[in-house]
Amino acid sequence: MKCIIVDDEPLAREGMRLNVKEIESLELIGEFEDAIKANEFVNNNKVDLIFLDIQMPYISGIDFIKMLKNPPLIILTTAFPQFALESYELDIVDYLVKPIRFERFVKAVNKATELFCLMQIKTSEIESIETNYVYVKSERKFVKLFFDDILYIKGLKDYVIIHRKESKVITAMNIKTINNKLPDSIFFRVNKSYIINIHQIKEIDTDFIIIDNKEIPIGKTYKEDFITNCVNKYLIKR
């Protein structure tokens, strides 16, 4: 993983640099004394992981995270444990309190490595015949979703709710993005807010579909394609 260190204390940066050198999977590509310089670097370079101090001049580590549109994995480093609760609400990987023990550093890096590997799943793999699941990020976890367990998906602005047979999962993603990553042989968008699993359909009425006793309306602009691709193909005619 390509990583950077952001900390206003030279000794803290040196200590973190020595820790990083001990881990073969980490490649240190930058060190910064404040978030302003780090922000410019992150916007122009591929960064997989940031070791980030909280209390820094100009912009705090917490505010820096909030600035990033697509933040990489982040491990916070600080001498102040009272920031832990607020930081975890920002979906960080781990929270290290200075002075940082090496074994605790390794544990945090292992967590980041595991998450990084999960994030490398490509769309082509998702759509291949051998693959029957995807991972989505929900809070601080990656949730494995088997296609045949998904009933339907509902979009709510920048979030989607994935309704499964026994539970539901909420993830920060718009409905267009998740629709593009699901195989169209199984999933079909039937209106602006809903994607359905066509294998889970119980009945189809004039203007809505019934899945698990839920009536899902068919949008006018989606109706013709739905009837053509999901109904007429399998319709037994007299």
C-alpha positions in Angstrom: 0.0 0.0 0.0 1.2 3.5 -0.8 1.1 5.5 2.4 1.9 9.0 3.7 2.5 10.5 7.1 0.8 13.7 8.2 2.1 15.1 11.5 3.4 18.5 12.6 5.9 16.9 15.1 9.3 16.0 13.4 10.0 13.3 16.1 6.6 11.8 15.6 7.1 11.6 11.8 10.5 10.0 12.3 9.1 7.4 14.7 6.2 6.6 12.2 8.7 6.4 9.3 10.8 3.8 11.2 7.6 1.7 11.8 6.6 1.9 8.2 10.0 0.7 7.0 9.6 -2.5 9.0 6.4 -3.5 7.1 7.2 -4.8 3.6 3.6 -4.2 2.3 3.9 -0.5 3.0 5.5 2.0 0.6 6.1 5.5 2.1 5.6 8.1 -0.6 5.3 11.3 1.3 5.6 13.1 4.7 3.8 16.3 5.5 3.8 18.7 8.5 0.3 20.0 7.9 -3.0 19.1 6.2 -2.7 21.8 3.6 0.3 20.3 1.9 -1.0 16.8 2.4 -4.3 17.7 0.8 -2.6 18.9 -2.4 -0.6 15.7 -2.6 -3.6 13.4 -2.1 -5.5 15.3 -4.8 -2.7 14.7 -7.3 -1.3 11.2 -6.3 -2.6 7.7 -5.6 -2.6 7.3 -1.8 -3.9 4.1 -0.2 -3.3 4.8 3.4 -2.7 7.9 5.6 -1.2 7.9 9.1 -2.8 11.1 10.3 -2.2 13.3 13.4 -5.3 15.1 14.8 -4.0 18.3 16.4 -2.1 20.2 13.8 -1.8 23.9 12.8 -4.3 25.5 10.3 -6.4 22.4 9.8 -6.9 19.5 12.3 -6.8 15.9 11.2 -10.6 15.5 11.8 -11.3 18.5 9.5 -8.9 17.2 6.9 -10.8 13.9 6.7 -14.0 15.9 6.2 -12.5 17.8 3.4 -11.6 14.7 1.3 -14.2 13.7 -1.3 -12.9 10.1 -1.6 -10.6 9.6 1.4 -8.2 6.7 1.4 -7.8 4.4 4.4 -6.9 6.4 7.4 -5.2 5.5 10.7 -5.3 8.3 13.2 -2.3 9.0 15.5 -2.7 11.3 18.5 -1.6 11.9 22.1 -5.2 12.7 23.0 -7.5 9.6 23.4 -10.6 11.8 23.9 -11.0 12.2 20.2 -11.6 8.5 19.6 -15.4 8.5 19.5 -15.6 11.5 17.1 -13.0 9.9 14.8 -14.7 6.6 14.5 -17.8 8.3 13.2 -15.6 9.3 10.2 -15.1 5.7 9.3 -11.4 5.4 10.0 -9.5 2.2 10.1 -7.9 2.5 13.6 -7.0 5.0 16.3 -3.4 4.9 17.7 -2.5 6.8 20.9 1.0 8.1 21.2 3.5 6.8 22.2 2.6 4.1 19.8 3.8 0.6 20.6 5.0 -1.3 17.5 2.8 -4.3 18.1 -0.2 -2.0 18.2 1.0 -0.3 15.0 1.2 -3.7 13.3 -2.3 -4.6 14.4 -3.7 -1.4 12.8 -1.8 -2.0 9.6 -3.2 -5.5 9.4 -6.7 -4.1 9.6 -5.9 -1.6 6.8 -4.4 -4.4 4.7 -7.5 -6.6 5.0 -9.8 -3.7 4.0 -7.5 -2.7 1.1 -7.6 -6.2 -0.3 -11.4 -6.3 -0.2 -11.5 -2.9 -2.0 -9.5 -4.4 -4.9 -12.5 -6.4 -6.1 -13.1 -5.3 -9.7 -16.3 -4.9 -11.6 -15.2 -7.5 -14.1 -14.9 -10.1 -11.3 -18.3 -9.1 -10.0 -19.9 -9.8 -13.4 -18.2 -13.0 -14.2 -20.1 -16.3 -14.1 -18.1 -17.7 -11.3 -18.9 -14.7 -9.0 -22.3 -14.7 -7.2 -21.7 -12.0 -4.7 -20.4 -8.5 -4.1 -19.0 -6.6 -1.1 -20.4 -3.3 0.0 -19.1 -1.0 2.7 -21.5 -0.4 5.6 -20.3 1.7 8.5 -16.8 0.3 9.3 -17.4 -3.1 7.8 -17.4 -4.8 4.4 -20.6 -6.8 4.1 -20.7 -9.8 1.7 -24.0 -9.9 -0.3 -25.0 -13.0 -2.3 -27.1 -12.2 -5.3 -29.7 -14.8 -4.5 -30.2 -13.3 -1.0 -31.0 -9.8 -2.3 -34.7 -9.0 -2.8 -34.6 -5.4 -3.9 -32.6 -2.2 -3.5 -34.0 1.2 -2.6 -32.2 4.4 -3.3 -32.3 7.4 -0.9 -30.3 10.3 -2.2 -26.6 9.3 -1.6 -27.5 6.0 0.2 -29.0 2.7 -0.8 -30.9 0.2 1.4 -30.3 -3.4 0.3 -33.2 -5.5 1.4 -32.2 -9.1 2.0 -34.3 -12.1 2.9 -33.5 -11.8 6.6 -32.0 -8.3 7.0 -31.1 -5.1 5.3 -27.8 -3.3 4.7 -27.4 0.5 4.3 -24.4 1.8 2.4 -23.3 5.3 1.2 -23.7 4.9 -2.6 -26.2 6.3 -5.1 -28.5 3.9 -6.9 -26.9 4.5 -10.3 -23.5 3.4 -9.1 -24.7 0.1 -7.5 -26.9 -0.6 -10.6 -23.8 -0.4 -12.9 -22.0 -2.9 -10.7 -24.7 -5.6 -10.6 -25.2 -8.2 -13.3 -28.2 -7.2 -15.5 -29.1 -10.8 -16.0 -30.3 -10.8 -12.3 -31.0 -7.2 -11.4 -33.2 -4.6 -13.2 -33.9 -1.0 -12.3 -37.7 -0.5 -12.5 -37.9 3.2 -11.4 -35.7 6.0 -10.1 -35.6 4.6 -6.6 -35.7 0.8 -7.0 -33.6 -2.1 -8.4 -35.2 -5.5 -8.2 -33.9 -9.0 -8.3 -36.0 -10.5 -11.1 -35.6 -14.0 -9.6 -37.5 -12.8 -6.5 -40.6 -11.5 -8.3 -43.8 -13.1 -7.1 -46.4 -11.3 -9.2 -46.5 -8.5 -11.8 -49.5 -6.2 -12.0 -50.2 -3.4 -14.4 -48.2 -0.8 -12.5 -46.3 -2.6 -9.8 -44.2 -5.7 -9.0 -44.7 -7.8 -5.8 -41.6 -9.0 -4.1 -41.8 -10.4 -0.5 -45.3 -8.8 -0.1 -43.8 -5.4 -1.1 -45.4 -3.5 -4.0 -42.8 -1.8 -6.0 -44.1 0.6 -8.7 -42.9 0.3 -12.3 -41.8 3.7 -13.6 -43.1 4.8 -17.0 -39.7 5.3 -18.6 -38.6 1.8 -17.4 -41.8 -0.1 -18.1 -41.2 -1.0 -21.8 -37.7 -2.3 -21.2 -38.9 -4.3 -18.2 -41.7 -6.0 -20.0 -39.5 -6.8 -23.0 -36.5 -8.1 -21.1 -38.0 -9.5 -18.0 -41.5 -10.7 -18.9 -42.0 -11.4 -22.6 -38.8 -13.5 -22.7 -40.3 -16.0 -20.3 -44.0 -15.6 -21.1 -45.9 -18.8 -22.0 -48.4 -17.8 -24.7 -51.6 -19.5 -25.7 
